[in-house]
Amino acid sequence: MSTTLTHAIEAVENSQAQEVYDLFSGTIGENQGQLVLNHCTLAKYSYPMHFNHPEDEKRIRSLLRQDPYFWLNLSARAYSENEKFHLMVDGITEIHIQASCHLSDLLSNSAKL
């Protein structure tokens, strides 16, 4: 086998092994001790969250204890388990304190003005 072909095969194998992450935005809740991301869409899909890095989970739990009114952007990948989508979180990319990303919250707050 030629050296060029060997390098090409290694490159393909390495690229297949890499995880691909997307950005997910949402507020955080808890369901029976499990952190859940309530996605910033009209449907507000709730994703149970799992973490590559325990310090990210600790940071989110700390934020919830301080003031549960915040939303996050997360680097994560969705996967299906038992007919429900879950998130494998690789990192917190943004924290928005004292804010919500949900349209329904914005509309209810503007009605109070």
C-alpha positions in Angstrom: 0.0 0.0 0.0 1.4 3.4 -0.9 2.3 6.0 1.8 -0.2 8.4 0.3 -3.1 5.9 0.5 -2.1 5.0 4.1 -2.2 8.7 5.1 -5.6 9.1 3.4 -7.0 6.1 5.2 -5.7 7.4 8.6 -7.2 10.9 7.9 -10.6 9.4 7.2 -10.5 7.2 10.3 -9.5 10.1 12.5 -12.2 12.4 11.1 -14.8 9.7 11.8 -13.7 9.4 15.4 -14.1 13.1 16.1 -17.4 14.2 17.8 -19.3 17.0 16.1 -21.0 19.5 18.5 -23.7 22.1 17.8 -24.9 25.1 19.8 -28.0 24.6 21.9 -29.6 27.5 23.7 -32.0 27.2 26.6 -33.0 27.6 30.2 -32.1 25.0 32.7 -34.4 23.0 34.9 -34.2 19.9 37.0 -36.2 16.7 36.8 -35.6 14.2 39.6 -32.1 15.4 40.0 -31.3 15.4 36.3 -30.4 18.7 34.7 -32.6 19.5 31.7 -32.2 22.1 28.9 -35.5 23.7 27.9 -34.6 24.5 24.3 -35.2 28.1 23.1 -37.8 27.2 20.5 -41.6 27.5 20.5 -41.8 23.8 21.3 -39.3 24.2 24.3 -38.1 20.6 23.9 -36.6 19.4 27.2 -33.3 17.6 26.7 -31.9 15.6 29.7 -28.2 16.7 29.9 -25.1 14.6 30.3 -21.6 16.1 30.6 -18.1 15.4 29.2 -16.7 17.6 31.9 -18.0 17.4 35.5 -17.0 21.0 36.1 -19.7 22.2 33.6 -22.4 20.4 35.5 -21.1 21.8 38.8 -21.1 25.4 37.3 -24.7 25.0 36.1 -25.9 23.6 39.4 -24.2 26.5 41.2 -26.0 29.0 38.9 -29.3 27.3 39.7 -28.7 27.7 43.4 -27.7 31.4 43.1 -30.6 32.5 40.8 -32.5 30.1 38.5 -33.4 33.0 36.0 -30.7 32.6 33.3 -30.1 30.9 30.0 -27.1 29.3 28.3 -25.5 28.5 25.0 -24.0 25.1 25.1 -21.7 23.2 22.8 -23.4 19.8 22.8 -24.5 16.9 20.6 -28.0 15.4 20.6 -28.5 11.7 20.6 -31.6 9.5 21.0 -32.1 7.1 23.9 -35.3 5.3 24.8 -37.2 7.4 22.2 -36.1 10.7 23.8 -33.4 13.1 22.7 -30.6 13.8 25.2 -27.7 16.2 25.1 -24.0 15.3 25.6 -22.6 18.7 26.7 -19.0 19.5 25.8 -18.9 23.0 27.2 -20.7 26.2 28.2 -20.2 28.9 25.5 -22.3 31.7 27.0 -24.2 32.5 30.2 -27.0 35.1 30.2 -27.9 36.0 33.8 -31.3 37.6 34.6 -32.6 36.8 31.1 -34.7 34.3 29.2 -34.4 33.2 25.6 -38.1 32.0 25.4 -40.5 34.1 23.4 -43.3 33.4 25.8 -41.3 34.9 28.6 -40.6 38.1 26.6 -44.3 38.4 25.7 -45.5 37.9 29.3 -43.0 40.5 30.6 -44.0 43.0 27.9 -47.7 42.6 29.0 -46.7 43.6 32.5 -45.3 47.0 31.4 
